[in-house]
Amino acid sequence: MDAVLVQDIILRLGGAPVLGHAVKDLNGLRLKVENGLPTQSIEFVVGSLPTRTAKSELRNKIVPRSTLARRGATLTQEESERLERVARVISMAEAVWRGDEESAWMFLNQPNALLEGEAPIDVALFELGARQVEELLAKIEYGLPV
């Protein structure tokens, strides 16, 4: 993973004000995820989405509303991993579409035949699914057949 993408993921999760100044590279991000990301990071990840409905739906897929209400200040490791995956895939999609958040979100939210008709953002909630989406994004970026 290149350094620019890592920095974008860190910023998408809230950057230094939310994650702390120790999170400045992939190793720092890994350690933060292992120890639990702040619940506040969820709002930074969903904040760029185009509608309140999209924000609410994705927030609930990452951590159900009732669970989040009881969670406290820190997510579990599993929830943190899920949130980081989603942040990574959104960052990659925006990089492929050169910062065009609307086009990136359209790609992430539309059913895709290569993903058995599921939307990439839904598939990306799971590790193997995120890898599939990342591979698809890499093919798009490099103009390979998809």
DSSP file with accessible surface (Angstrom, degrees, kcal/mol):
  #  RESIDUE AA STRUCTURE BP1 BP2  ACC     N-H-->O    O-->H-N    N-H-->O    O-->H-N    TCO  KAPPA ALPHA  PHI   PSI    X-CA   Y-CA   Z-CA
    1    1 A M              0   0  116      0, 0.0    25,-0.1     0, 0.0     2,-0.1   0.000 360.0 360.0 360.0 131.2    0.0    0.0    0.0
    2    2 A D     >  -     0   0  102      1,-0.1     4,-2.1     4,-0.0     5,-0.2  -0.328 360.0-115.3 -79.3 159.0    1.5    3.3   -1.0
    3    3 A A  H  > S+     0   0   74      1,-0.2     4,-2.4     2,-0.2     5,-0.2   0.829 112.7  56.8 -62.6 -33.8    2.2    6.1    1.5
    4    4 A V  H  > S+     0   0  112      2,-0.2     4,-2.2     1,-0.2    -1,-0.2   0.932 108.4  46.8 -65.5 -43.2   -0.3    8.5   -0.1
    5    5 A L  H  > S+     0   0   25      2,-0.2     4,-2.5     1,-0.2    -2,-0.2   0.920 110.9  52.5 -64.2 -41.9   -3.2    6.0    0.3
    6    6 A V  H  X S+     0   0    6     -4,-2.1     4,-2.5     1,-0.2    -2,-0.2   0.933 109.9  48.6 -59.8 -44.9   -2.2    5.3    3.9
    7    7 A Q  H  X S+     0   0   82     -4,-2.4     4,-2.6     1,-0.2    -1,-0.2   0.896 110.3  51.5 -62.8 -39.1   -2.3    9.1    4.7
    8    8 A D  H  X S+     0   0   55     -4,-2.2     4,-2.6     2,-0.2    -1,-0.2   0.912 110.2  48.8 -64.6 -40.4   -5.7    9.4    3.0
    9    9 A I  H  X S+     0   0    0     -4,-2.5     4,-1.7     2,-0.2    -2,-0.2   0.930 110.8  50.5 -63.8 -44.9   -7.0    6.5    5.1
   10   10 A I  H  <>S+     0   0    5     -4,-2.5     5,-2.8     1,-0.2     3,-0.2   0.938 113.4  45.3 -59.3 -45.7   -5.6    8.1    8.3
   11   11 A L  H ><5S+     0   0  113     -4,-2.6     3,-1.6     1,-0.2    -1,-0.2   0.898 109.4  55.2 -64.8 -39.8   -7.2   11.4    7.4
   12   12 A R  H 3<5S+     0   0   24     -4,-2.6    -1,-0.2     1,-0.3    -2,-0.2   0.816 105.6  53.5 -64.1 -28.0  -10.5    9.7    6.5
   13   13 A L  T 3<5S-     0   0    0     -4,-1.7    -1,-0.3    -3,-0.2    -2,-0.2   0.436 137.3 -82.9 -85.9   0.7  -10.5    8.1   10.0
   14   14 A G  T <>5 -     0   0    8     -3,-1.6     4,-0.9    -4,-0.2    -3,-0.2   0.337  58.2-129.5 118.1  -8.3  -10.1   11.6   11.6
   15   15 A G  H >>X -     0   0    3     -5,-2.8     4,-3.4     1,-0.2     3,-1.1  -0.015  62.0 -28.2  62.4-164.4   -6.4   12.2   11.4
   16   16 A A  H 3>5S+     0   0   32      1,-0.2     4,-1.9     3,-0.2    -1,-0.2   0.846 132.5  61.4 -56.8 -38.9   -4.2   13.2   14.3
   17   17 A P  H 345S+     0   0  125      0, 0.0    -1,-0.2     0, 0.0    -2,-0.2   0.857 121.7  23.4 -60.4 -29.9   -7.0   15.1   16.2
   18   18 A V  H <<5S+     0   0   18     -3,-1.1    -2,-0.2    -4,-0.9    -3,-0.1   0.839 133.7  34.5-100.7 -42.8   -9.0   11.8   16.5
   19   19 A L  H  <5S-     0   0    4     -4,-3.4    -3,-0.2     1,-0.2     3,-0.2   0.684 109.1-113.5 -89.3 -20.7   -6.4    9.1   16.2
   20   20 A G    ><< -     0   0   28     -4,-1.9     3,-1.2    -5,-0.5    -1,-0.2  -0.087  29.7 -82.0  99.8 157.6   -3.5   10.8   17.9
   21   21 A H  T 3  S+     0   0  156      1,-0.3    -1,-0.1    -5,-0.1    -5,-0.1   0.664 118.5  72.3 -72.8 -16.1   -0.2   12.0   16.6
   22   22 A A  T 3  S+     0   0   81     -3,-0.2     2,-1.3     1,-0.1     3,-0.3   0.719  79.4  82.5 -71.9 -18.4    1.4    8.5   16.8
   23   23 A V    <   +     0   0   11     -3,-1.2    -1,-0.1     1,-0.2    -4,-0.1  -0.703  50.1 120.8 -91.2  92.0   -0.7    7.4   13.8
   24   24 A K        +     0   0  144     -2,-1.3     2,-0.3     1,-0.1    -1,-0.2   0.381  69.5  26.9-131.7  -0.4    1.3    8.7   10.9
   25   25 A D  S  > S-     0   0   79     -3,-0.3     4,-2.4   -19,-0.1     5,-0.2  -0.877  93.9 -83.3-150.0-178.9    2.1    5.5    8.9
   26   26 A L  H  > S+     0   0   83     -2,-0.3     4,-2.7     1,-0.2     5,-0.2   0.884 124.7  52.7 -61.9 -38.4    0.8    2.0    8.2
   27   27 A N  H  > S+     0   0   83      2,-0.2     4,-2.4     1,-0.2    -1,-0.2   0.936 110.2  47.4 -63.8 -44.9    2.4    0.6   11.4
   28   28 A G  H  > S+     0   0   10      2,-0.2     4,-2.1     1,-0.2    -1,-0.2   0.900 112.6  50.1 -62.8 -38.4    0.8    3.3   13.6
   29   29 A L  H  X S+     0   0    3     -4,-2.4     4,-2.7     2,-0.2     5,-0.2   0.932 109.2  51.5 -65.5 -43.7   -2.6    2.7   11.9
   30   30 A R  H  X S+     0   0  111     -4,-2.7     4,-2.7     1,-0.2    -2,-0.2   0.934 110.7  48.1 -58.6 -46.6   -2.3   -1.1   12.4
   31   31 A L  H  X S+     0   0   71     -4,-2.4     4,-1.8     1,-0.2    -1,-0.2   0.898 111.3  50.3 -62.7 -40.2   -1.6   -0.6   16.1
   32   32 A K  H  X S+     0   0   65     -4,-2.1     4,-0.8     2,-0.2    -1,-0.2   0.922 111.6  47.9 -64.7 -42.4   -4.5    1.8   16.5
   33   33 A V  H >< S+     0   0   13     -4,-2.7     3,-0.8     1,-0.2     4,-0.3   0.927 110.0  52.5 -64.0 -43.0   -6.9   -0.7   14.7
   34   34 A E  H 3< S+     0   0   79     -4,-2.7    -1,-0.2     1,-0.2    -2,-0.2   0.861 114.8  42.0 -60.5 -35.6   -5.7   -3.5   16.9
   35   35 A N  H 3< S-     0   0  126     -4,-1.8    -1,-0.2    -5,-0.2    -2,-0.2   0.497 128.7 -88.8 -91.4  -5.7   -6.3   -1.5   20.0
   36   36 A G    <<  -     0   0    6     -4,-0.8    41,-0.1    -3,-0.8    -2,-0.1   0.481  33.8-113.0 102.5 119.4   -9.7   -0.1   18.8
   37   37 A L        -     0   0    0     39,-0.4    38,-3.3    -4,-0.3     2,-0.1  -0.446  42.9 -94.7 -73.7 153.8  -10.4    3.0   16.8
   38   38 A P  B >   -A   74   0A  20      0, 0.0     3,-1.8     0, 0.0     4,-0.4  -0.430  27.3-126.1 -65.7 143.0  -12.3    5.8   18.4
   39   39 A T  T >> S+     0   0   34     34,-2.1     3,-1.7     1,-0.3     4,-0.5   0.834 108.7  71.0 -59.4 -28.1  -16.1    5.6   17.7
   40   40 A Q  H >> S+     0   0  110     33,-0.4     4,-1.0     1,-0.3     3,-0.7   0.769  81.7  72.7 -58.9 -26.8  -15.7    9.2   16.5
   41   41 A S  H <> S+     0   0    0     -3,-1.8     4,-2.0     1,-0.2    -1,-0.3   0.803  84.4  67.5 -61.3 -28.3  -13.9    7.8   13.4
   42   42 A I  H <> S+     0   0    0     -3,-1.7     4,-2.6    -4,-0.4     5,-0.3   0.927  97.6  51.5 -58.9 -43.9  -17.1    6.5   12.0
   43   43 A E  H <X S+     0   0   88     -3,-0.7     4,-1.2    -4,-0.5    -1,-0.2   0.852 108.1  52.0 -64.3 -33.5  -18.5   10.0   11.5
   44   44 A F  H  < S+     0   0   91     -4,-1.0     4,-0.4     2,-0.2    -1,-0.2   0.890 111.2  47.5 -68.8 -37.9  -15.3   11.0    9.6
   45   45 A V  H >< S+     0   0    0     -4,-2.0     3,-0.7     1,-0.2    -2,-0.2   0.943 119.2  37.2 -69.6 -45.9  -15.7    7.9    7.3
   46   46 A V  H >< S+     0   0    0     -4,-2.6     3,-1.8     1,-0.2    -1,-0.2   0.668  96.0  87.7 -82.1 -11.6  -19.3    8.4    6.5
   47   47 A G  T 3< S+     0   0   39     -4,-1.2    -1,-0.2    -5,-0.3    -2,-0.1   0.771  84.2  53.7 -59.1 -29.0  -19.1   12.2    6.4
   48   48 A S  T <  S+     0   0   30     -3,-0.7    -1,-0.3    -4,-0.4    -2,-0.1   0.531  82.2 113.6 -86.4  -4.0  -18.1   12.3    2.7
   49   49 A L  S <  S-     0   0    8     -3,-1.8     6,-0.1     1,-0.1    53,-0.1  -0.349  73.2-122.1 -71.3 151.7  -21.1   10.3    1.6
   50   50 A P  S    S+     0   0   77      0, 0.0     2,-0.3     0, 0.0    -1,-0.1   0.741  82.8  29.4 -72.0 -26.7  -23.7   12.1   -0.5
   51   51 A T  S  > S-     0   0   71      1,-0.1     4,-2.3     0, 0.0     5,-0.2  -0.921  71.6-120.4-134.5 159.8  -26.9   11.7    1.5
   52   52 A R  H  > S+     0   0  216     -2,-0.3     4,-2.7     1,-0.2     5,-0.2   0.873 116.1  54.9 -62.9 -35.6  -28.0   11.3    5.1
   53   53 A T  H  > S+     0   0   90      2,-0.2     4,-2.9     1,-0.2     5,-0.2   0.935 107.9  47.5 -63.3 -46.7  -29.6    8.0    4.1
   54   54 A A  H  > S+     0   0    7      2,-0.2     4,-2.4     1,-0.2     5,-0.3   0.912 113.2  49.4 -60.7 -42.0  -26.3    6.7    2.7
   55   55 A K  H  X S+     0   0   59     -4,-2.3     4,-2.5     2,-0.2    -2,-0.2   0.940 113.3  45.8 -62.0 -47.2  -24.5    7.9    5.8
   56   56 A S  H  X S+     0   0   36     -4,-2.7     4,-2.3     2,-0.2    -2,-0.2   0.916 113.0  49.5 -64.3 -44.0  -27.0    6.2    8.2
   57   57 A E  H  X S+     0   0   94     -4,-2.9     4,-1.4     2,-0.2    -1,-0.2   0.929 114.5  43.7 -63.1 -46.0  -27.0    2.9    6.2
   58   58 A L  H  X S+     0   0    3     -4,-2.4     4,-2.1    -5,-0.2     3,-0.3   0.923 111.2  54.4 -67.9 -40.8  -23.2    2.6    6.1
   59   59 A R  H  X S+     0   0   52     -4,-2.5     4,-2.6    -5,-0.3    -1,-0.2   0.929 110.1  47.9 -56.0 -44.6  -22.9    3.6    9.7
   60   60 A N  H  < S+     0   0   43     -4,-2.3    -1,-0.2     1,-0.2    -2,-0.2   0.776 109.2  53.1 -70.8 -26.3  -25.3    0.8   10.7
   61   61 A K  H  < S+     0   0   77     -4,-1.4    -1,-0.2    -3,-0.3    -2,-0.2   0.830 112.2  44.9 -75.5 -32.0  -23.4   -1.7    8.5
   62   62 A I  H  < S-     0   0    0     -4,-2.1    -2,-0.2     1,-0.3    -3,-0.1   0.950 140.2  -5.3 -74.4 -51.1  -20.2   -0.9   10.2
   63   63 A V  S  < S-     0   0    0     -4,-2.6    -1,-0.3    -5,-0.2    -2,-0.1  -0.940  83.9-114.9-144.1 118.2  -21.6   -0.9   13.8
   64   64 A P     >  -     0   0   62      0, 0.0     4,-2.9     0, 0.0     3,-0.3  -0.215  28.8-116.8 -54.0 144.5  -25.4   -1.4   14.4
   65   65 A R  H  > S+     0   0  160      1,-0.2     4,-2.2     2,-0.2     5,-0.2   0.874 113.6  50.1 -52.4 -45.9  -27.0    1.7   15.9
   66   66 A S  H  > S+     0   0   77      1,-0.2     4,-0.9     2,-0.2    -1,-0.2   0.893 113.2  46.6 -65.6 -36.9  -28.0   -0.1   19.1
   67   67 A T  H >> S+     0   0   26     -3,-0.3     4,-1.0     2,-0.2     3,-0.7   0.922 110.7  52.4 -68.1 -43.1  -24.5   -1.5   19.6
   68   68 A L  H >X S+     0   0   39     -4,-2.9     4,-0.6     1,-0.2     3,-0.6   0.887 103.2  58.4 -61.9 -36.1  -22.9    1.9   18.9
   69   69 A A  H 3< S+     0   0   89     -4,-2.2    -1,-0.2     1,-0.2    -2,-0.2   0.820 115.0  36.6 -63.8 -28.7  -25.1    3.6   21.5
   70   70 A R  H << S+     0   0  182     -4,-0.9    -1,-0.2    -3,-0.7    -2,-0.2   0.534  96.8  88.8 -95.8 -10.6  -23.6    1.2   24.1
   71   71 A R  H << S-     0   0   75     -4,-1.0     3,-0.5    -3,-0.6     2,-0.3   0.834  71.7-155.6 -65.2 -39.6  -20.1    1.1   22.8
   72   72 A G     <  -     0   0   50     -4,-0.6    -1,-0.2     1,-0.2   -33,-0.1  -0.670  53.0 -35.0  92.9-151.6  -18.5    4.0   24.5
   73   73 A A  S    S+     0   0   74     -2,-0.3   -34,-2.1   -35,-0.1     2,-0.4   0.658 121.2  55.4 -87.1 -16.2  -15.4    5.8   23.1
   74   74 A T  B    S-A   38   0A  72     -3,-0.5     2,-0.1   -36,-0.3   -37,-0.1  -0.963  70.4-136.9-128.7 135.8  -13.6    2.9   21.5
   75   75 A L        -     0   0    4    -38,-3.3    -2,-0.0    -2,-0.4   -12,-0.0  -0.424  33.1-102.8 -78.3 158.8  -14.7    0.3   18.9
   76   76 A T     >  -     0   0   54    -40,-0.1     4,-2.8    -2,-0.1   -39,-0.4  -0.285  36.5-103.6 -70.8 169.0  -13.8   -3.4   19.3
   77   77 A Q  H  > S+     0   0   96      1,-0.2     4,-2.7     2,-0.2     5,-0.2   0.927 123.2  50.5 -61.5 -43.4  -10.9   -4.7   17.2
   78   78 A E  H  > S+     0   0  122      2,-0.2     4,-2.1     1,-0.2    -1,-0.2   0.930 112.8  45.3 -61.8 -44.8  -13.4   -6.4   14.8
   79   79 A E  H  > S+     0   0   15      1,-0.2     4,-2.6     2,-0.2    -1,-0.2   0.900 112.7  52.1 -65.0 -38.9  -15.4   -3.2   14.4
   80   80 A S  H  X S+     0   0    0     -4,-2.8     4,-2.7     2,-0.2    -2,-0.2   0.902 108.7  49.8 -64.2 -42.3  -12.2   -1.2   13.9
   81   81 A E  H  X S+     0   0   75     -4,-2.7     4,-2.4     2,-0.2    -1,-0.2   0.921 111.5  49.2 -62.4 -42.3  -11.0   -3.6   11.2
   82   82 A R  H  X S+     0   0   34     -4,-2.1     4,-2.3     2,-0.2    -2,-0.2   0.931 112.2  48.0 -62.5 -44.2  -14.3   -3.2    9.4
   83   83 A L  H  X S+     0   0    0     -4,-2.6     4,-2.6     1,-0.2    -2,-0.2   0.919 111.4  49.7 -64.9 -42.8  -14.2    0.6    9.6
   84   84 A E  H  X S+     0   0   23     -4,-2.7     4,-2.7     2,-0.2    -1,-0.2   0.914 109.8  52.0 -63.7 -40.9  -10.6    0.7    8.3
   85   85 A R  H  X S+     0   0   22     -4,-2.4     4,-2.6     2,-0.2     5,-0.2   0.935 111.2  46.7 -59.8 -46.1  -11.5   -1.6    5.4
   86   86 A V  H  X S+     0   0    0     -4,-2.3     4,-2.6     1,-0.2     5,-0.2   0.935 112.7  49.5 -63.3 -43.6  -14.4    0.6    4.4
   87   87 A A  H  X S+     0   0    0     -4,-2.6     4,-2.5     1,-0.2    -2,-0.2   0.913 111.7  50.0 -60.8 -41.2  -12.2    3.7    4.8
   88   88 A R  H  X S+     0   0   21     -4,-2.7     4,-2.6     2,-0.2    -2,-0.2   0.933 111.7  46.4 -64.0 -45.4   -9.5    2.1    2.6
   89   89 A V  H  X S+     0   0    0     -4,-2.6     4,-2.6     2,-0.2    -2,-0.2   0.914 113.0  49.2 -67.6 -40.5  -12.0    1.1   -0.2
   90   90 A I  H  X S+     0   0    3     -4,-2.6     4,-2.6    -5,-0.2     5,-0.2   0.939 112.5  48.9 -63.0 -44.1  -13.6    4.5   -0.2
   91   91 A S  H  X S+     0   0    0     -4,-2.5     4,-2.0    -5,-0.2    -2,-0.2   0.911 112.2  48.3 -61.6 -43.0  -10.1    6.1   -0.4
   92   92 A M  H  X S+     0   0   36     -4,-2.6     4,-2.4     2,-0.2    -1,-0.2   0.918 111.0  50.3 -64.2 -42.9   -9.1    3.8   -3.2
   93   93 A A  H  X S+     0   0    0     -4,-2.6     4,-2.3     1,-0.2    -2,-0.2   0.922 110.8  49.0 -63.1 -42.2  -12.3    4.5   -5.2
   94   94 A E  H  <>S+     0   0   21     -4,-2.6     5,-4.0     1,-0.2     6,-0.4   0.871 110.1  52.1 -66.5 -33.2  -11.9    8.2   -4.9
   95   95 A A  H ><5S+     0   0   50     -4,-2.0     3,-1.4     3,-0.2    -2,-0.2   0.916 108.8  50.1 -67.5 -40.2   -8.3    7.9   -6.0
   96   96 A V  H 3<5S+     0   0   17     -4,-2.4    -2,-0.2     1,-0.3    -1,-0.2   0.909 114.7  43.6 -63.9 -39.9   -9.4    5.9   -9.1
   97   97 A W  T ><5S-     0   0   73     -4,-2.3     3,-1.8    -5,-0.2    -1,-0.3   0.129 117.9-114.9 -93.5  21.2  -12.0    8.6   -9.9
   98   98 A R  T < 5S-     0   0  185     -3,-1.4    -3,-0.2     1,-0.3    -2,-0.1   0.872  76.0 -44.0  51.9  45.5   -9.4   11.4   -9.1
   99   99 A G  T 3 <S+     0   0   51     -5,-4.0     2,-1.5     1,-0.2    -1,-0.3   0.452  95.5 140.5  84.7   0.4  -11.2   12.8   -6.1
  100  100 A D    <>  -     0   0   73     -3,-1.8     4,-2.3    -6,-0.4    -1,-0.2  -0.611  29.0-175.0 -79.4  92.2  -14.7   12.7   -7.7
  101  101 A E  H  > S+     0   0   96     -2,-1.5     4,-2.7     1,-0.2     5,-0.2   0.861  77.9  54.5 -59.5 -38.3  -16.6   11.6   -4.6
  102  102 A E  H  > S+     0   0  137      2,-0.2     4,-2.3     1,-0.2    -1,-0.2   0.941 111.0  43.5 -65.1 -45.4  -19.9   11.3   -6.4
  103  103 A S  H  > S+     0   0   37      2,-0.2     4,-2.3     1,-0.2    -1,-0.2   0.903 114.1  51.2 -66.4 -40.5  -18.6    8.9   -9.1
  104  104 A A  H  X S+     0   0    1     -4,-2.3     4,-2.5     1,-0.2    -2,-0.2   0.930 111.2  47.6 -61.6 -44.6  -16.7    6.9   -6.5
  105  105 A W  H  X S+     0   0   27     -4,-2.7     4,-2.0     2,-0.2    -2,-0.2   0.893 108.3  55.1 -66.1 -37.1  -19.8    6.5   -4.4
  106  106 A M  H  X S+     0   0   90     -4,-2.3     4,-1.2     1,-0.2    -1,-0.2   0.942 110.7  46.1 -59.4 -45.3  -21.8    5.5   -7.5
  107  107 A F  H  < S+     0   0   23     -4,-2.3     3,-0.5     1,-0.2    -2,-0.2   0.940 114.8  46.8 -60.6 -47.1  -19.3    2.7   -8.2
  108  108 A L  H  < S+     0   0    1     -4,-2.5    13,-2.8     1,-0.2    14,-0.4   0.780 116.5  43.7 -68.0 -26.5  -19.3    1.6   -4.6
  109  109 A N  H  < S+     0   0   69     -4,-2.0    -1,-0.2    -5,-0.2    -2,-0.2   0.555  94.6  87.3-100.0 -10.0  -23.1    1.6   -4.2
  110  110 A Q  S  < S-     0   0  107     -4,-1.2    11,-0.1    -3,-0.5     7,-0.1  -0.723  86.9-101.5 -94.4 141.3  -24.2    0.0   -7.4
  111  111 A P        -     0   0  101      0, 0.0     2,-0.5     0, 0.0     8,-0.2  -0.274  37.9-151.6 -55.0 141.6  -24.6   -3.8   -7.8
  112  112 A N  B > > -B  118   0B  31      6,-1.7     5,-2.0     3,-0.1     3,-1.9  -0.981  14.9-146.5-125.3 126.0  -21.6   -5.2   -9.7
  113  113 A A  G > 5S+     0   0   90     -2,-0.5     3,-1.4     1,-0.3    -1,-0.1   0.826 100.8  59.1 -59.0 -34.0  -21.8   -8.4  -11.8
  114  114 A L  G 3 5S+     0   0   96      1,-0.3    -1,-0.3     2,-0.1    22,-0.0   0.620 105.5  50.8 -72.3 -10.5  -18.2   -9.3  -10.9
  115  115 A L  G X 5S-     0   0    8     -3,-1.9     3,-1.6     3,-0.2    -1,-0.3  -0.129 129.1 -94.5-114.7  33.2  -19.3   -9.4   -7.2
  116  116 A E  T < 5S-     0   0  171     -3,-1.4    -3,-0.2     1,-0.3    -2,-0.1   0.828  81.5 -56.0  58.7  33.1  -22.3  -11.6   -7.8
  117  117 A G  T 3 <S+     0   0   41     -5,-2.0    -1,-0.3     1,-0.3     2,-0.2   0.522 106.0 130.1  81.1   6.0  -24.6   -8.6   -8.1
  118  118 A E  B <   -B  112   0B 105     -3,-1.6    -6,-1.7    -6,-0.6    -1,-0.3  -0.598  65.3-104.7 -91.1 155.1  -23.6   -7.1   -4.7
  119  119 A A    >>  -     0   0    9     -8,-0.2     4,-2.0    -2,-0.2     3,-0.8  -0.566  26.7-126.0 -75.0 137.9  -22.6   -3.5   -4.2
  120  120 A P  H 3> S+     0   0    0      0, 0.0     4,-2.4     0, 0.0   -11,-0.2   0.860 108.7  57.6 -53.7 -37.9  -18.8   -3.1   -3.7
  121  121 A I  H 34 S+     0   0    2    -13,-2.8     4,-0.3     1,-0.2   -12,-0.1   0.881 108.4  46.8 -64.6 -33.0  -19.3   -1.2   -0.4
  122  122 A D  H X4 S+     0   0   46     -3,-0.8     3,-1.1   -14,-0.4    -1,-0.2   0.906 112.6  48.5 -73.2 -40.8  -21.3   -4.1    1.0
  123  123 A V  H >< S+     0   0   11     -4,-2.0     3,-1.6     1,-0.2     7,-0.4   0.870 102.9  64.3 -64.4 -35.4  -18.7   -6.7   -0.1
  124  124 A A  T 3< S+     0   0    0     -4,-2.4    -1,-0.2     5,-0.3     6,-0.2   0.583  78.6  82.5 -70.3  -7.8  -15.9   -4.6    1.4
  125  125 A L  T <  S+     0   0   16     -3,-1.1     2,-0.3    -4,-0.3    -1,-0.3   0.721  91.6  57.3 -67.1 -17.9  -17.3   -5.0    4.9
  126  126 A F  S <> S-     0   0  137     -3,-1.6     4,-2.9    -4,-0.2     5,-0.2  -0.863  91.1-119.7-117.2 148.1  -15.5   -8.4    5.0
  127  127 A E  H  > S+     0   0   69     -2,-0.3     4,-2.1     1,-0.2     5,-0.2   0.914 111.9  43.2 -56.1 -51.5  -11.7   -8.9    4.4
  128  128 A L  H  > S+     0   0  127      1,-0.2     4,-2.0     2,-0.2    -1,-0.2   0.895 114.6  51.9 -65.4 -35.2  -11.9  -11.1    1.3
  129  129 A G  H  > S+     0   0    6     -6,-0.3     4,-2.5     2,-0.2    -5,-0.3   0.911 107.0  52.6 -65.1 -41.0  -14.6   -8.9   -0.1
  130  130 A A  H  X S+     0   0    0     -4,-2.9     4,-2.9    -7,-0.4    -2,-0.2   0.912 107.7  52.4 -61.5 -38.9  -12.5   -5.9    0.4
  131  131 A R  H  X S+     0   0  141     -4,-2.1     4,-2.3    -5,-0.2    -1,-0.2   0.905 108.5  50.6 -63.7 -40.1   -9.7   -7.6   -1.5
  132  132 A Q  H  X S+     0   0   99     -4,-2.0     4,-2.3     2,-0.2    -2,-0.2   0.920 112.2  46.4 -61.5 -45.9  -12.0   -8.3   -4.4
  133  133 A V  H  X S+     0   0    0     -4,-2.5     4,-2.9     2,-0.2    -2,-0.2   0.920 111.4  51.6 -64.5 -42.4  -13.1   -4.7   -4.5
  134  134 A E  H  X S+     0   0   40     -4,-2.9     4,-2.4     1,-0.2    -1,-0.2   0.910 110.3  49.4 -61.4 -41.2   -9.5   -3.5   -4.3
  135  135 A E  H  X S+     0   0  120     -4,-2.3     4,-2.2     2,-0.2    -1,-0.2   0.922 111.3  49.2 -63.2 -43.3   -8.6   -5.8   -7.2
  136  136 A L  H  X S+     0   0   10     -4,-2.3     4,-2.2     1,-0.2    -2,-0.2   0.927 111.4  49.3 -62.1 -44.3  -11.5   -4.5   -9.2
  137  137 A L  H  X S+     0   0    0     -4,-2.9     4,-2.8     1,-0.2    -2,-0.2   0.895 109.1  52.7 -63.2 -39.6  -10.5   -0.9   -8.5
  138  138 A A  H  X S+     0   0   36     -4,-2.4     4,-2.2     2,-0.2     6,-0.2   0.917 109.0  49.8 -63.4 -40.4   -6.8   -1.6   -9.5
  139  139 A K  H  <>S+     0   0   73     -4,-2.2     5,-2.7     1,-0.2     4,-0.4   0.913 112.2  47.4 -64.4 -42.2   -8.1   -3.1  -12.8
  140  140 A I  H ><5S+     0   0   54     -4,-2.2     3,-1.2     3,-0.2    -2,-0.2   0.936 111.4  51.1 -62.9 -46.2  -10.2    0.0  -13.5
  141  141 A E  H 3<5S+     0   0   79     -4,-2.8    -2,-0.2     1,-0.3    -1,-0.2   0.883 115.4  41.1 -60.8 -39.2   -7.3    2.3  -12.6
  142  142 A Y  T 3<5S-     0   0  166     -4,-2.2    -1,-0.3    -5,-0.2    -2,-0.2   0.330 113.7-114.0 -94.9   8.4   -4.9    0.6  -14.9
  143  143 A G  T < 5 +     0   0   67     -3,-1.2    -3,-0.2    -4,-0.4    -4,-0.1   0.759  62.4 152.1  70.2  26.0   -7.4    0.1  -17.8
  144  144 A L      < -     0   0   97     -5,-2.7    -1,-0.2    -6,-0.2    -2,-0.0  -0.532  55.7 -86.3 -85.6 156.6   -7.5   -3.6  -17.6
  145  145 A P              0   0  114      0, 0.0    -1,-0.1     0, 0.0    -5,-0.0  -0.359 360.0 360.0 -64.3 136.8  -10.6   -5.6  -18.6
  146  146 A V              0   0   94     -3,-0.1   -10,-0.0    -7,-0.1     0, 0.0  -0.900 360.0 360.0-125.3 360.0  -13.1   -6.0  -15.9
